[in-house]
Amino acid sequence: MDSAKLAEIAAEACDDRKATKIQLIKVEEVSSLADWLVIAGGLSDVQVKAIANSVEEKLEQEANRYPLRKEGLNQGKWALLDYGELIVHILQPEERSYYDLEAFWSNGEIFEFKTPQL
């Protein structure tokens, strides 16, 4: 499975838990850290953790992938799931504003995630 499909699955998992402002950033041409980033918002500690759990479960079920590293889950203000070619960031509004990852990665190709219409 290619990294773009992994990013799409992760974004869908974020959407399943009502994450806010989900963005996919293609960084493979501007960074050696990863091919894609998914950045999503959570409005509470509980929601950040639920979004992270949803991403882990969906990538495990659909792609048989497990995170290489996980950070920030204990506090719930932000979470990072590192899958190698994909890095998922989930942040509460204050942390998202402070770190401003979208601006930091603005050299990448940024895509807004649209909730699929049924």
C-alpha positions in Angstrom: 0.0 0.0 0.0 1.4 3.4 -0.9 1.9 6.3 1.5 -0.9 8.4 -0.1 -3.4 5.6 0.6 -2.1 5.3 4.2 -2.6 9.1 4.6 -6.2 8.8 3.2 -7.0 6.0 5.6 -5.6 8.0 8.6 -7.6 11.1 7.6 -10.8 9.0 7.3 -10.1 7.5 10.8 -9.7 11.1 12.1 -13.0 12.0 10.5 -14.7 9.0 12.1 -14.1 10.6 15.5 -15.2 14.1 14.3 -11.7 15.6 14.1 -11.6 19.3 13.0 -9.8 20.8 10.1 -8.1 17.6 8.8 -5.3 18.4 6.4 -3.1 16.1 4.4 0.4 17.4 3.5 2.5 15.7 0.9 6.1 16.4 2.0 8.0 13.6 0.2 9.7 16.2 -2.1 10.7 18.6 0.7 11.6 16.2 3.6 13.3 12.9 4.2 11.2 12.5 7.5 8.1 11.2 5.8 6.1 11.2 2.5 2.8 12.5 4.1 1.6 14.3 7.2 -2.0 14.2 8.5 -2.8 17.1 10.8 -6.2 17.0 12.7 -7.8 18.9 15.5 -9.4 17.5 18.7 -11.4 19.7 21.1 -10.6 17.8 24.3 -8.1 15.4 25.9 -10.6 12.6 25.4 -11.2 13.4 21.7 -7.5 13.6 20.9 -7.0 10.2 22.4 -10.1 8.8 20.7 -8.9 10.1 17.3 -5.4 8.6 17.9 -7.0 5.2 18.8 -9.2 5.4 15.7 -6.2 6.0 13.5 -4.2 3.1 15.1 -7.2 0.7 14.7 -8.0 1.6 11.2 -4.4 1.4 9.9 -4.0 -1.9 11.7 -7.2 -3.3 10.2 -6.9 -2.0 6.7 -3.2 -1.9 6.1 -1.7 -4.1 8.8 0.4 -1.2 9.9 1.5 -0.3 13.5 3.1 3.0 14.6 6.8 3.0 15.0 6.5 5.6 17.7 3.7 7.3 19.7 4.0 10.5 21.6 1.8 12.8 23.7 -1.0 10.4 24.4 -0.7 10.6 28.2 -1.6 14.3 28.4 -4.1 14.3 25.5 -3.2 17.9 24.4 -1.6 16.6 21.3 -0.6 13.2 19.9 1.8 12.0 17.3 1.7 8.7 15.5 4.8 7.9 13.4 4.4 5.2 10.7 7.6 6.0 8.9 6.3 7.3 5.6 3.3 8.8 7.3 3.2 11.0 10.5 -0.2 11.8 12.1 -0.5 14.9 14.3 -3.6 15.4 16.4 -3.7 18.7 18.4 -6.1 20.7 20.5 -6.6 24.3 19.2 -4.1 26.0 21.5 -1.3 23.5 20.6 -2.2 23.6 16.9 -2.0 27.4 16.9 1.3 27.4 18.9 3.1 24.8 16.7 1.5 26.0 13.5 2.6 22.8 11.6 0.8 23.9 8.4 3.0 27.0 8.1 6.1 25.0 9.0 5.3 22.5 6.2 4.0 25.0 3.7 6.5 24.0 1.1 4.6 20.7 0.9 1.4 20.2 -1.1 -1.5 20.8 1.3 -4.9 19.1 0.8 -8.0 19.8 2.9 -9.8 16.5 3.8 -13.4 16.5 2.7 -15.8 14.2 4.5 -17.1 11.7 1.9 -20.8 12.3 1.0 -23.0 9.2 1.3 
